[in-house]
Amino acid sequence: MARVGVEHSLTNISEALRDRGYDIVELRQESDARGCDACVISGLDSDVMGIANTVTQGSVIEANGLTAEEVCRHVEERTNLAR
């Protein structure tokens, strides 16, 4: 199953993805995203300073305004395309 990084504040999304069999990595710092097939972020503090460093080749999914189920669907769609 795909490896998914999830921002540490999104515990409901981590649990939903773990229940679906995804390997979850808690994102606390930039280096945690390395090797992830997808990353889920809250989007609350994205691009605050106008700096965008890329540390993963995987998809980045912004969870702001989405339910855990909607985020899971996005992850499934994007990780299935990568295979």
N, CA, C and O atoms as a Tinker XYZ file with bonds, in Angstrom:
   332  protein
     1  N      0.854000   -1.179000    0.000000    73     2
     2  CA     0.000000    0.000000    0.000000    64     1     3
     3  C      0.896000    1.237000    0.000000    63     2     4     5
     4  O      2.058000    1.178000    0.400000    81     3
     5  N      0.355000    2.313000   -0.438000    73     3     6
     6  CA     1.099000    3.570000   -0.564000    64     5     7
     7  C      1.467000    4.147000    0.803000    63     6     8     9
     8  O      0.799000    3.907000    1.808000    81     7
     9  N      2.540000    4.906000    0.797000    73     7    10
    10  CA     3.007000    5.615000    1.996000    64     9    11
    11  C      2.511000    7.048000    1.902000    63    10    12    13
    12  O      2.795000    7.744000    0.927000    81    11
    13  N      1.763000    7.494000    2.921000    73    11    14
    14  CA     1.138000    8.812000    2.898000    64    13    15
    15  C      1.582000    9.612000    4.116000    63    14    16    17
    16  O      1.448000    9.159000    5.253000    81    15
    17  N      2.109000   10.802000    3.865000    73    15    18
    18  CA     2.454000   11.714000    4.935000    64    17    19
    19  C      1.249000   12.577000    5.272000    63    18    20    21
    20  O      0.600000   13.123000    4.380000    81    19
    21  N      0.953000   12.700000    6.546000    73    19    22
    22  CA    -0.204000   13.484000    6.986000    64    21    23
    23  C      0.257000   14.455000    8.066000    63    22    24    25
    24  O      0.901000   14.060000    9.038000    81    23
    25  N     -0.082000   15.729000    7.882000    73    23    26
    26  CA     0.266000   16.753000    8.871000    64    25    27
    27  C     -0.235000   16.312000   10.242000    63    26    28    29
    28  O     -1.347000   15.802000   10.374000    81    27
    29  N      0.595000   16.514000   11.255000    73    27    30
    30  CA     0.322000   15.985000   12.592000    64    29    31
    31  C     -1.012000   16.423000   13.192000    63    30    32    33
    32  O     -1.540000   15.722000   14.056000    81    31
    33  N     -1.565000   17.531000   12.777000    73    31    34
    34  CA    -2.825000   18.021000   13.343000    64    33    35
    35  C     -4.057000   17.349000   12.742000    63    34    36    37
    36  O     -5.168000   17.568000   13.225000    81    35
    37  N     -3.887000   16.545000   11.709000    73    35    38
    38  CA    -5.021000   15.938000   11.002000    64    37    39
    39  C     -5.220000   14.485000   11.431000    63    38    40    41
    40  O     -5.143000   13.576000   10.605000    81    39
    41  N     -5.473000   14.269000   12.714000    73    39    42
    42  CA    -5.558000   12.910000   13.253000    64    41    43
    43  C     -6.733000   12.124000   12.685000    63    42    44    45
    44  O     -6.613000   10.918000   12.473000    81    43
    45  N     -7.858000   12.772000   12.435000    73    43    46
    46  CA    -9.012000   12.047000   11.881000    64    45    47
    47  C     -8.703000   11.519000   10.479000    63    46    48    49
    48  O     -9.152000   10.434000   10.111000    81    47
    49  N     -7.951000   12.271000    9.712000    73    47    50
    50  CA    -7.574000   11.838000    8.370000    64    49    51
    51  C     -6.540000   10.719000    8.453000    63    50    52    53
    52  O     -6.612000    9.756000    7.690000    81    51
    53  N     -5.583000   10.833000    9.365000    73    51    54
    54  CA    -4.602000    9.764000    9.569000    64    53    55
    55  C     -5.296000    8.453000    9.895000    63    54    56    57
    56  O     -4.968000    7.410000    9.329000    81    55
    57  N     -6.257000    8.512000   10.809000    73    55    58
    58  CA    -6.983000    7.311000   11.216000    64    57    59
    59  C     -7.778000    6.719000   10.058000    63    58    60    61
    60  O     -7.787000    5.502000    9.873000    81    59
    61  N     -8.443000    7.565000    9.280000    73    59    62
    62  CA    -9.239000    7.084000    8.144000    64    61    63
    63  C     -8.351000    6.413000    7.099000    63    62    64    65
    64  O     -8.712000    5.371000    6.552000    81    63
    65  N     -7.199000    7.004000    6.823000    73    63    66
    66  CA    -6.280000    6.415000    5.839000    64    65    67
    67  C     -5.652000    5.128000    6.371000    63    66    68    69
    68  O     -5.480000    4.167000    5.622000    81    67
    69  N     -5.313000    5.106000    7.649000    73    67    70
    70  CA    -4.740000    3.904000    8.268000    64    69    71
    71  C     -5.753000    2.765000    8.208000    63    70    72    73
    72  O     -5.384000    1.621000    7.945000    81    71
    73  N     -7.033000    3.073000    8.451000    73    71    74
    74  CA    -8.095000    2.061000    8.374000    64    73    75
    75  C     -8.209000    1.472000    6.973000    63    74    76    77
    76  O     -8.650000    0.334000    6.815000    81    75
    77  N     -7.816000    2.236000    5.956000    73    75    78
    78  CA    -7.862000    1.764000    4.570000    64    77    79
    79  C     -6.571000    1.037000    4.174000    63    78    80    81
    80  O     -6.429000    0.593000    3.034000    81    79
    81  N     -5.647000    0.921000    5.105000    73    79    82
    82  CA    -4.441000    0.155000    4.858000    64    81    83
    83  C     -3.221000    0.951000    4.427000    63    82    84    85
    84  O     -2.193000    0.360000    4.094000    81    83
    85  N     -3.306000    2.272000    4.423000    73    83    86
    86  CA    -2.163000    3.102000    4.038000    64    85    87
    87  C     -1.130000    3.143000    5.151000    63    86    88    89
    88  O     -1.476000    3.109000    6.331000    81    87
    89  N      0.129000    3.217000    4.775000    73    87    90
    90  CA     1.232000    3.407000    5.703000    64    89    91
    91  C      1.325000    4.911000    5.967000    63    90    92    93
    92  O      1.619000    5.678000    5.050000    81    91
    93  N      1.080000    5.340000    7.199000    73    91    94
    94  CA     1.006000    6.764000    7.537000    64    93    95
    95  C      2.303000    7.242000    8.172000    63    94    96    97
    96  O      2.848000    6.606000    9.074000    81    95
    97  N      2.784000    8.384000    7.673000    73    95    98
    98  CA     3.955000    9.057000    8.235000    64    97    99
    99  C      3.470000   10.405000    8.756000    63    98   100   101
   100  O      2.859000   11.173000    8.012000    81    99
   101  N      3.733000   10.695000   10.011000    73    99   102
   102  CA     3.323000   11.982000   10.576000    64   101   103
   103  C      4.283000   13.065000   10.102000    63   102   104   105
   104  O      5.496000   12.948000   10.273000    81   103
   105  N      3.730000   14.120000    9.505000    73   103   106
   106  CA     4.541000   15.225000    8.994000    64   105   107
   107  C      4.687000   16.292000   10.072000    63   106   108   109
   108  O      3.744000   17.017000   10.390000    81   107
   109  N      5.892000   16.367000   10.622000    73   107   110
   110  CA     6.197000   17.388000   11.616000    64   109   111
   111  C      7.242000   18.360000   11.093000    63   110   112   113
   112  O      7.316000   19.508000   11.530000    81   111
   113  N      8.045000   17.887000   10.154000    73   111   114
   114  CA     9.070000   18.729000    9.539000    64   113   115
   115  C      9.198000   18.337000    8.076000    63   114   116   117
   116  O      8.724000   17.281000    7.656000    81   115
   117  N      9.834000   19.186000    7.323000    73   115   118
   118  CA     9.946000   19.016000    5.870000    64   117   119
   119  C     10.512000   17.654000    5.468000    63   118   120   121
   120  O     10.015000   17.039000    4.524000    81   119
   121  N     11.513000   17.186000    6.147000    73   119   122
   122  CA    12.167000   15.930000    5.777000    64   121   123
   123  C     11.269000   14.711000    5.940000    63   122   124   125
   124  O     11.545000   13.672000    5.340000    81   123
   125  N     10.199000   14.801000    6.736000    73   123   126
   126  CA     9.282000   13.678000    6.924000    64   125   127
   127  C      8.565000   13.299000    5.629000    63   126   128   129
   128  O      8.095000   12.169000    5.497000    81   127
   129  N      8.474000   14.216000    4.680000    73   127   130
   130  CA     7.751000   13.972000    3.428000    64   129   131
   131  C      8.555000   13.149000    2.428000    63   130   132   133
   132  O      7.998000   12.648000    1.450000    81   131
   133  N      9.844000   13.006000    2.659000    73   131   134
   134  CA    10.684000   12.250000    1.724000    64   133   135
   135  C     10.201000   10.803000    1.605000    63   134   136   137
   136  O      9.982000   10.129000    2.612000    81   135
   137  N     10.038000   10.341000    0.379000    73   135   138
   138  CA     9.635000    8.963000    0.130000    64   137   139
   139  C      8.146000    8.704000    0.216000    63   138   140   141
   140  O      7.713000    7.560000    0.075000    81   139
   141  N      7.351000    9.737000    0.444000    73   139   142
   142  CA     5.895000    9.553000    0.508000    64   141   143
   143  C      5.287000    9.591000   -0.892000    63   142   144   145
   144  O      5.715000   10.368000   -1.746000    81   143
   145  N      4.293000    8.748000   -1.114000    73   143   146
   146  CA     3.577000    8.731000   -2.386000    64   145   147
   147  C      2.598000    9.895000   -2.486000    63   146   148   149
   148  O      2.259000   10.342000   -3.582000    81   147
   149  N      2.149000   10.379000   -1.333000    73   147   150
   150  CA     1.248000   11.538000   -1.261000    64   149   151
   151  C      1.412000   12.170000    0.116000    63   150   152   153
   152  O      1.811000   11.506000    1.073000    81   151
   153  N      1.100000   13.457000    0.204000    73   151   154
   154  CA     1.143000   14.173000    1.479000    64   153   155
   155  C     -0.157000   14.945000    1.644000    63   154   156   157
   156  O     -0.646000   15.574000    0.705000    81   155
   157  N     -0.710000   14.888000    2.852000    73   155   158
   158  CA    -1.938000   15.614000    3.165000    64   157   159
   159  C     -1.575000   16.708000    4.158000    63   158   160   161
   160  O     -1.026000   16.442000    5.227000    81   159
   161  N     -1.891000   17.937000    3.787000    73   159   162
   162  CA    -1.592000   19.085000    4.649000    64   161   163
   163  C     -2.889000   19.826000    4.969000    63   162   164   165
   164  O     -3.880000   19.706000    4.249000    81   163
   165  N     -2.867000   20.584000    6.048000    73   163   166
   166  CA    -4.060000   21.340000    6.427000    64   165   167
   167  C     -4.289000   22.513000    5.490000    63   166   168   169
   168  O     -5.430000   22.891000    5.224000    81   167
   169  N     -3.200000   23.089000    4.988000    73   167   170
   170  CA    -3.311000   24.238000    4.106000    64   169   171
   171  C     -3.427000   25.553000    4.841000    63   170   172   173
   172  O     -3.494000   26.610000    4.214000    81   171
   173  N     -3.450000   25.504000    6.163000    73   171   174
   174  CA    -3.619000   26.728000    6.940000    64   173   175
   175  C     -2.386000   27.611000    6.925000    63   174   176   177
   176  O     -2.488000   28.831000    7.046000    81   175
   177  N     -1.215000   26.996000    6.776000    73   175   178
   178  CA     0.006000   27.791000    6.784000    64   177   179
   179  C      0.844000   27.573000    5.529000    63   178   180   181
   180  O      2.054000   27.799000    5.543000    81   179
   181  N      0.211000   27.136000    4.448000    73   179   182
   182  CA     0.970000   26.860000    3.227000    64   181   183
   183  C      1.405000   28.147000    2.542000    63   182   184   185
   184  O      0.634000   29.099000    2.418000    81   183
   185  N      2.633000   28.151000    2.110000    73   183   186
   186  CA     3.223000   29.241000    1.344000    64   185   187
   187  C      3.104000   30.603000    2.043000    63   186   188   189
   188  O      2.850000   31.618000    1.395000    81   187
   189  N      3.288000   30.613000    3.347000    73   187   190
   190  CA     3.169000   31.843000    4.128000    64   189   191
   191  C      4.186000   32.889000    3.680000    63   190   192   193
   192  O      3.872000   34.076000    3.593000    81   191
   193  N      5.413000   32.435000    3.396000    73   191   194
   194  CA     6.464000   33.371000    3.036000    64   193   195
   195  C      6.748000   33.402000    1.538000    63   194   196   197
   196  O      7.698000   34.051000    1.100000    81   195
   197  N      5.942000   32.713000    0.760000    73   195   198
   198  CA     6.168000   32.691000   -0.676000    64   197   199
   199  C      7.303000   31.780000   -1.097000    63   198   200   201
   200  O      7.831000   31.915000   -2.201000    81   199
   201  N      7.687000   30.850000   -0.226000    73   199   202
   202  CA     8.765000   29.914000   -0.512000    64   201   203
   203  C      8.146000   28.533000   -0.699000    63   202   204   205
   204  O      7.329000   28.097000    0.112000    81   203
   205  N      8.536000   27.850000   -1.767000    73   203   206
   206  CA     8.007000   26.512000   -2.028000    64   205   207
   207  C      9.164000   25.575000   -2.350000    63   206   208   209
   208  O      9.681000   25.569000   -3.467000    81   207
   209  N      9.559000   24.791000   -1.370000    73   207   210
   210  CA    10.603000   23.792000   -1.563000    64   209   211
   211  C      9.948000   22.444000   -1.828000    63   210   212   213
   212  O      9.001000   22.075000   -1.133000    81   211
   213  N     10.430000   21.707000   -2.814000    73   211   214
   214  CA     9.883000   20.402000   -3.135000    64   213   215
   215  C     10.777000   19.327000   -2.548000    63   214   216   217
   216  O     11.957000   19.240000   -2.885000    81   215
   217  N     10.208000   18.499000   -1.659000    73   215   218
   218  CA    10.983000   17.420000   -1.067000    64   217   219
   219  C     10.403000   16.051000   -1.407000    63   218   220   221
   220  O     10.976000   15.029000   -1.033000    81   219
   221  N      9.273000   16.019000   -2.112000    73   219   222
   222  CA     8.649000   14.753000   -2.472000    64   221   223
   223  C      8.155000   14.813000   -3.911000    63   222   224   225
   224  O      7.772000   15.868000   -4.416000    81   223
   225  N      8.176000   13.660000   -4.548000    73   223   226
   226  CA     7.640000   13.552000   -5.902000    64   225   227
   227  C      6.136000   13.251000   -5.865000    63   226   228   229
   228  O      5.468000   13.319000   -6.897000    81   227
   229  N      5.607000   12.922000   -4.696000    73   227   230
   230  CA     4.204000   12.556000   -4.548000    64   229   231
   231  C      3.271000   13.749000   -4.619000    63   230   232   233
   232  O      3.695000   14.904000   -4.589000    81   231
   233  N      1.991000   13.437000   -4.715000    73   231   234
   234  CA     0.959000   14.471000   -4.745000    64   233   235
   235  C      0.816000   15.128000   -3.387000    63   234   236   237
   236  O      1.022000   14.495000   -2.352000    81   235
   237  N      0.463000   16.402000   -3.401000    73   235   238
   238  CA     0.177000   17.134000   -2.166000    64   237   239
   239  C     -1.309000   17.473000   -2.180000    63   238   240   241
   240  O     -1.811000   18.098000   -3.114000    81   239
   241  N     -1.995000   17.052000   -1.134000    73   239   242
   242  CA    -3.437000   17.249000   -1.034000    64   241   243
   243  C     -3.713000   18.187000    0.129000    63   242   244   245
   244  O     -3.314000   17.921000    1.263000    81   243
   245  N     -4.395000   19.281000   -0.160000    73   243   246
   246  CA    -4.758000   20.247000    0.876000    64   245   247
   247  C     -6.117000   19.855000    1.432000    63   246   248   249
   248  O     -7.103000   19.804000    0.696000    81   247
   249  N     -6.172000   19.579000    2.731000    73   247   250
   250  CA    -7.378000   19.071000    3.374000    64   249   251
   251  C     -8.355000   20.158000    3.805000    63   250   252   253
   252  O     -9.477000   19.848000    4.206000    81   251
   253  N     -7.960000   21.406000    3.731000    73   251   254
   254  CA    -8.801000   22.510000    4.185000    64   253   255
   255  C    -10.159000   22.480000    3.472000    63   254   256   257
   256  O    -10.224000   22.574000    2.247000    81   255
   257  N    -11.235000   22.348000    4.246000    73   255   258
   258  CA   -12.583000   22.340000    3.695000    64   257   259
   259  C    -13.077000   20.981000    3.223000    63   258   260   261
   260  O    -14.200000   20.873000    2.730000    81   259
   261  N    -12.256000   19.937000    3.365000    73   259   262
   262  CA   -12.641000   18.596000    2.931000    64   261   263
   263  C    -12.898000   17.698000    4.132000    63   262   264   265
   264  O    -12.294000   17.876000    5.189000    81   263
   265  N    -13.794000   16.737000    3.966000    73   263   266
   266  CA   -14.010000   15.735000    5.007000    64   265   267
   267  C    -12.917000   14.681000    4.899000    63   266   268   269
   268  O    -12.198000   14.620000    3.901000    81   267
   269  N    -12.797000   13.857000    5.924000    73   267   270
   270  CA   -11.814000   12.765000    5.901000    64   269   271
   271  C    -12.101000   11.832000    4.731000    63   270   272   273
   272  O    -11.171000   11.358000    4.079000    81   271
   273  N    -13.364000   11.566000    4.459000    73   271   274
   274  CA   -13.749000   10.698000    3.336000    64   273   275
   275  C    -13.318000   11.301000    2.001000    63   274   276   277
   276  O    -12.817000   10.584000    1.136000    81   275
   277  N    -13.502000   12.587000    1.826000    73   275   278
   278  CA   -13.092000   13.257000    0.584000    64   277   279
   279  C    -11.579000   13.212000    0.407000    63   278   280   281
   280  O    -11.089000   12.996000   -0.701000    81   279
   281  N    -10.845000   13.415000    1.484000    73   279   282
   282  CA    -9.388000   13.350000    1.417000    64   281   283
   283  C     -8.957000   11.931000    1.043000    63   282   284   285
   284  O     -8.064000   11.755000    0.215000    81   283
   285  N     -9.579000   10.928000    1.641000    73   283   286
   286  CA    -9.252000    9.533000    1.315000    64   285   287
   287  C     -9.475000    9.250000   -0.164000    63   286   288   289
   288  O     -8.667000    8.565000   -0.791000    81   287
   289  N    -10.552000    9.764000   -0.724000    73   287   290
   290  CA   -10.814000    9.572000   -2.162000    64   289   291
   291  C     -9.729000   10.220000   -3.005000    63   290   292   293
   292  O     -9.276000    9.637000   -3.989000    81   291
   293  N     -9.309000   11.425000   -2.625000    73   291   294
   294  CA    -8.233000   12.105000   -3.356000    64   293   295
   295  C     -6.939000   11.296000   -3.291000    63   294   296   297
   296  O     -6.247000   11.141000   -4.298000    81   295
   297  N     -6.619000   10.786000   -2.113000    73   295   298
   298  CA    -5.404000    9.993000   -1.953000    64   297   299
   299  C     -5.488000    8.743000   -2.823000    63   298   300   301
   300  O     -4.534000    8.404000   -3.522000    81   299
   301  N     -6.638000    8.053000   -2.781000    73   299   302
   302  CA    -6.818000    6.840000   -3.585000    64   301   303
   303  C     -6.657000    7.125000   -5.072000    63   302   304   305
   304  O     -5.985000    6.376000   -5.781000    81   303
   305  N     -7.271000    8.207000   -5.546000    73   303   306
   306  CA    -7.170000    8.555000   -6.955000    64   305   307
   307  C     -5.731000    8.857000   -7.356000    63   306   308   309
   308  O     -5.263000    8.386000   -8.393000    81   307
   309  N     -5.035000    9.629000   -6.550000    73   307   310
   310  CA    -3.681000   10.058000   -6.907000    64   309   311
   311  C     -2.644000    8.961000   -6.738000    63   310   312   313
   312  O     -1.687000    8.901000   -7.510000    81   311
   313  N     -2.810000    8.086000   -5.741000    73   311   314
   314  CA    -1.835000    7.021000   -5.583000    64   313   315
   315  C     -2.077000    5.900000   -6.583000    63   314   316   317
   316  O     -1.130000    5.214000   -6.969000    81   315
   317  N     -3.312000    5.695000   -7.011000    73   315   318
   318  CA    -3.587000    4.698000   -8.039000    64   317   319
   319  C     -3.050000    5.128000   -9.393000    63   318   320   321
   320  O     -2.634000    4.280000  -10.183000    81   319
   321  N     -3.048000    6.429000   -9.682000    73   319   322
   322  CA    -2.511000    6.935000  -10.939000    64   321   323
   323  C     -1.013000    6.757000  -11.005000    63   322   324   325
   324  O     -0.447000    6.591000  -12.085000    81   323
   325  N     -0.363000    6.792000   -9.846000    73   323   326
   326  CA     1.101000    6.698000   -9.801000    64   325   327
   327  C      1.593000    5.275000  -10.047000    63   326   328   329
   328  O      2.774000    5.086000  -10.336000    81   327
   329  N      0.744000    4.291000   -9.945000    73   327   330
   330  CA     1.162000    2.895000  -10.093000    64   329   331
   331  C      1.240000    2.470000  -11.520000    63   330   332
   332  O      1.578000    1.321000  -11.804000    81   331
